């Protein structure tokens, strides 16, 4: 009896789906992100997942959900969520909230409205140039993006990035990636306020309002401006994004 490859594949998919497990967990702390992993501490145990082997659709959907302390999550997987600990997460089919939560201040909100003027950047592991100055260049690699507040005209983001540095030999101020970047061990958080009136980037107590106007961006804010356009407009290549998106923010608002 001859079985066609397509038929066999369909049977395997249906078999896998039939054996999928659906489990619920309560988070005992906010989900943490490392250079290559996502770390869950739940009421039933700890789970570390690999960003590179976790299915892309799962990774790209996490920003939609509340992953703060106390949140309830529902996990669909082939062998069980705890079984995926340290194994990469390739068997996970979905991670979502099992019940709505409005308690956490940073609970995930719906996607940015279609009439918004911003195109939010969500994709992980994307490298972009910060600034090249003298003999060194700064770089960042995206980890996560979360919307923490939004209206139809403005959006506030919490993003996690990993910083890196390189020699300026091959970058020369362009967006070309050099052969070797020295990356930090752990990511850091930024708050970005996507706004045409007051575009802002903040790290800890350092808050900078970006003077996006025809005069250009001061050198010390160039890296922040590049991150702003990356996350608020999904743009890392435009030679003049200030003009492209029509910004005219006066100088010295900080």
TIGU-676458 format. One record per residue (C-alpha): residue number from 1; x, y, z; residue in three letters. Coordinates in pm, whole numbers. Layout:
[NUM [X Y Z] ala]
...
***
This chain:
[1 [0 0 0] unk]
[2 [145 333 -105] unk]
[3 [102 632 123] unk]
[4 [161 976 -24] unk]
[5 [402 1206 160] unk]
[6 [136 1477 191] unk]
[7 [-108 1234 352] unk]
[8 [156 1111 597] unk]
[9 [246 1468 694] unk]
[10 [-119 1553 757] unk]
[11 [-156 1246 978] unk]
[12 [154 1342 1177] unk]
[13 [25 1697 1229] unk]
[14 [-316 1574 1344] unk]
[15 [-151 1322 1578] unk]
[16 [67 1592 1733] unk]
[17 [-230 1823 1782] unk]
[18 [-434 1542 1935] unk]
[19 [-167 1480 2200] unk]
[20 [-114 1848 2282] unk]
[21 [-148 1939 2649] unk]
[22 [-318 2253 2777] unk]
[23 [-196 2369 3118] unk]
[24 [-244 2676 3336] unk]
[25 [15 2845 3557] unk]
[26 [35 3148 3784] unk]
[27 [346 3363 3744] unk]
[28 [534 3423 4068] unk]
[29 [738 3703 3911] unk]
[30 [746 3901 3588] unk]
[31 [879 3703 3294] unk]
[32 [1247 3787 3242] unk]
[33 [1443 3806 2918] unk]
[34 [1810 3725 2872] unk]
[35 [2045 3739 2574] unk]
[36 [1914 3411 2433] unk]
[37 [1633 3304 2665] unk]
[38 [1295 3375 2824] unk]
[39 [1256 3277 3190] unk]
[40 [929 3187 3364] unk]
[41 [891 3137 3740] unk]
[42 [551 2979 3800] unk]
[43 [360 2825 4089] unk]
[44 [455 2482 3955] unk]
[45 [821 2536 3874] unk]
[46 [1075 2730 3667] unk]
[47 [1102 2715 3289] unk]
[48 [1381 2855 3070] unk]
[49 [1311 2875 2696] unk]
[50 [1555 2942 2414] unk]
[51 [1465 3239 2190] unk]
[52 [1624 3070 1889] unk]
[53 [1433 2740 1910] unk]
[54 [1101 2863 2049] unk]
[55 [857 2881 1753] unk]
[56 [864 3230 1600] unk]
[57 [484 3267 1615] unk]
[58 [499 3211 1993] unk]
[59 [784 3457 2045] unk]
[60 [617 3723 1832] unk]
[61 [284 3688 2019] unk]
[62 [414 3732 2374] unk]
[63 [389 4113 2365] unk]
[64 [9 4079 2348] unk]
[65 [-23 3925 2694] unk]
[66 [18 4015 3059] unk]
[67 [331 3835 3179] unk]
[68 [366 4015 3512] unk]
[69 [369 3870 3862] unk]
[70 [33 3716 3950] unk]
[71 [-84 3674 3591] unk]
[72 [-243 3345 3486] unk]
[73 [-102 3193 3168] unk]
[74 [-227 2907 2954] unk]
[75 [31 2697 2770] unk]
[76 [-39 2449 2490] unk]
[77 [253 2213 2426] unk]
[78 [330 1864 2303] unk]
[79 [506 1734 2615] unk]
[80 [416 1976 2893] unk]
[81 [549 2321 2981] unk]
[82 [780 2210 3263] unk]
[83 [926 1942 3035] unk]
[84 [1046 2221 2802] unk]
[85 [1273 2367 3071] unk]
[86 [1622 2393 2927] unk]
[87 [1513 2211 2614] unk]
[88 [1450 2511 2395] unk]
[89 [1070 2527 2381] unk]
[90 [1029 2377 2033] unk]
[91 [729 2177 2153] unk]
[92 [531 2480 2266] unk]
[93 [238 2572 2042] unk]
[94 [104 2877 2225] unk]
[95 [136 3087 2542] unk]
[96 [-150 3321 2635] unk]
[97 [-343 3457 2933] unk]
[98 [-601 3215 3072] unk]
[99 [-806 3498 3226] unk]
[100 [-806 3874 3161] unk]
[101 [-608 4079 3412] unk]
[102 [-630 4450 3480] unk]
[103 [-429 4452 3801] unk]
[104 [-75 4496 3670] unk]
[105 [13 4847 3555] unk]
[106 [205 4713 3259] unk]
[107 [-62 4470 3143] unk]
[108 [-46 4425 2768] unk]
[109 [-293 4630 2567] unk]
[110 [-449 4563 2227] unk]
[111 [-239 4619 1920] unk]
[112 [-182 4978 1813] unk]
[113 [-497 5098 1629] unk]
[114 [-476 5085 1253] unk]
[115 [-523 5462 1233] unk]
[116 [-216 5519 1452] unk]
[117 [73 5712 1300] unk]
[118 [321 5458 1435] unk]
[119 [433 5115 1315] unk]
[120 [563 4943 1627] unk]
[121 [864 4712 1595] unk]
[122 [827 4372 1768] unk]
[123 [1073 4133 1603] unk]
[124 [1345 3993 1837] unk]
[125 [1716 3947 1765] unk]
[126 [1740 4232 1514] unk]
[127 [2069 4423 1527] unk]
[128 [2078 4797 1460] unk]
[129 [2337 5072 1475] unk]
[130 [2334 5321 1759] unk]
[131 [2612 5568 1684] unk]
[132 [2968 5571 1556] unk]
[133 [3200 5819 1720] unk]
[134 [3577 5834 1678] unk]
[135 [3706 5474 1697] unk]
[136 [3397 5296 1832] unk]
[137 [3038 5217 1732] unk]
[138 [2747 5132 1960] unk]
[139 [2486 4870 1865] unk]
[140 [2165 4723 2002] unk]
[141 [1986 4393 1956] unk]
[142 [1611 4376 2012] unk]
[143 [1479 4134 2275] unk]
[144 [1116 4227 2349] unk]
[145 [868 4507 2290] unk]
[146 [560 4573 2503] unk]
[147 [292 4840 2468] unk]
[148 [218 4983 2814] unk]
[149 [-4 5274 2714] unk]
[150 [-159 5401 2395] unk]
[151 [-407 5632 2231] unk]
[152 [-486 5681 1864] unk]
[153 [-209 5944 1843] unk]
[154 [58 5833 2093] unk]
[155 [208 5506 2218] unk]
[156 [433 5428 2516] unk]
[157 [659 5124 2485] unk]
[158 [875 4925 2723] unk]
[159 [1151 4757 2527] unk]
[160 [1436 4530 2629] unk]
[161 [1757 4549 2428] unk]
[162 [2108 4414 2451] unk]
[163 [2386 4666 2397] unk]
[164 [2706 4605 2205] unk]
[165 [3017 4782 2081] unk]
[166 [3255 4741 1792] unk]
[167 [3549 4911 1628] unk]
[168 [3455 5182 1381] unk]
[169 [3674 5028 1108] unk]
[170 [3393 4889 893] unk]
[171 [3085 5076 1015] unk]
[172 [3204 5429 935] unk]
[173 [2875 5580 1045] unk]
[174 [2664 5370 809] unk]
[175 [2409 5100 888] unk]
[176 [2644 4823 767] unk]
[177 [2700 4561 1034] unk]
[178 [3069 4512 1122] unk]
[179 [3223 4165 1140] unk]
[180 [3255 4157 1519] unk]
[181 [3032 4308 1790] unk]
[182 [3106 4259 2159] unk]
[183 [2767 4210 2327] unk]
[184 [2670 4280 2688] unk]
[185 [2577 3980 2903] unk]
[186 [2228 4100 3000] unk]
[187 [1961 4321 2840] unk]
[188 [1842 4656 2974] unk]
[189 [1503 4826 2960] unk]
[190 [1403 5146 2783] unk]
[191 [1080 5344 2785] unk]
[192 [992 5504 2452] unk]
[193 [717 5763 2410] unk]
[194 [616 5760 2045] unk]
[195 [480 6110 1995] unk]
[196 [498 6381 1730] unk]
[197 [485 6650 2000] unk]
[198 [722 6506 2261] unk]
[199 [922 6205 2135] unk]
[200 [1103 6070 2439] unk]
[201 [1346 5793 2533] unk]
[202 [1418 5705 2895] unk]
[203 [1657 5465 3069] unk]
[204 [1625 5469 3446] unk]
[205 [1631 5829 3567] unk]
[206 [1777 5957 3238] unk]
[207 [1495 6102 3026] unk]
[208 [1564 6268 2690] unk]
[209 [1314 6450 2473] unk]
[210 [1444 6414 2119] unk]
[211 [1464 6741 1919] unk]
[212 [1358 6592 1588] unk]
[213 [1366 6883 1348] unk]
[214 [1541 7016 1036] unk]
[215 [1856 7096 1237] unk]
[216 [1920 6727 1291] unk]
[217 [1984 6541 1615] unk]
[218 [2278 6631 1844] unk]
[219 [2550 6366 1848] unk]
[220 [2484 6261 2207] unk]
[221 [2120 6184 2120] unk]
[222 [2187 6010 1787] unk]
[223 [2173 5661 1937] unk]
[224 [1845 5740 2113] unk]
[225 [1695 5881 1794] unk]
[226 [1792 5567 1599] unk]
[227 [1622 5351 1862] unk]
[228 [1316 5576 1852] unk]
[229 [1270 5537 1477] unk]
[230 [1341 5164 1499] unk]
[231 [1071 5097 1759] unk]
[232 [815 5369 1680] unk]
[233 [832 5347 1299] unk]
[234 [1005 5012 1231] unk]
[235 [1261 5211 1034] unk]
[236 [1635 5144 1048] unk]
[237 [1735 5242 694] unk]
[238 [1590 5582 599] unk]
[239 [1865 5843 551] unk]
[240 [1642 6122 687] unk]
[241 [1357 5977 897] unk]
[242 [1287 6317 1057] unk]
[243 [1180 6457 721] unk]
[244 [1022 6131 606] unk]
[245 [779 6121 900] unk]
[246 [728 6497 927] unk]
[247 [874 6570 1271] unk]
[248 [929 6930 1386] unk]
[249 [1011 6915 1757] unk]
[250 [1185 7233 1887] unk]
[251 [1530 7214 2043] unk]
[252 [1604 7210 2418] unk]
[253 [1284 7058 2549] unk]
[254 [1466 6843 2801] unk]
***
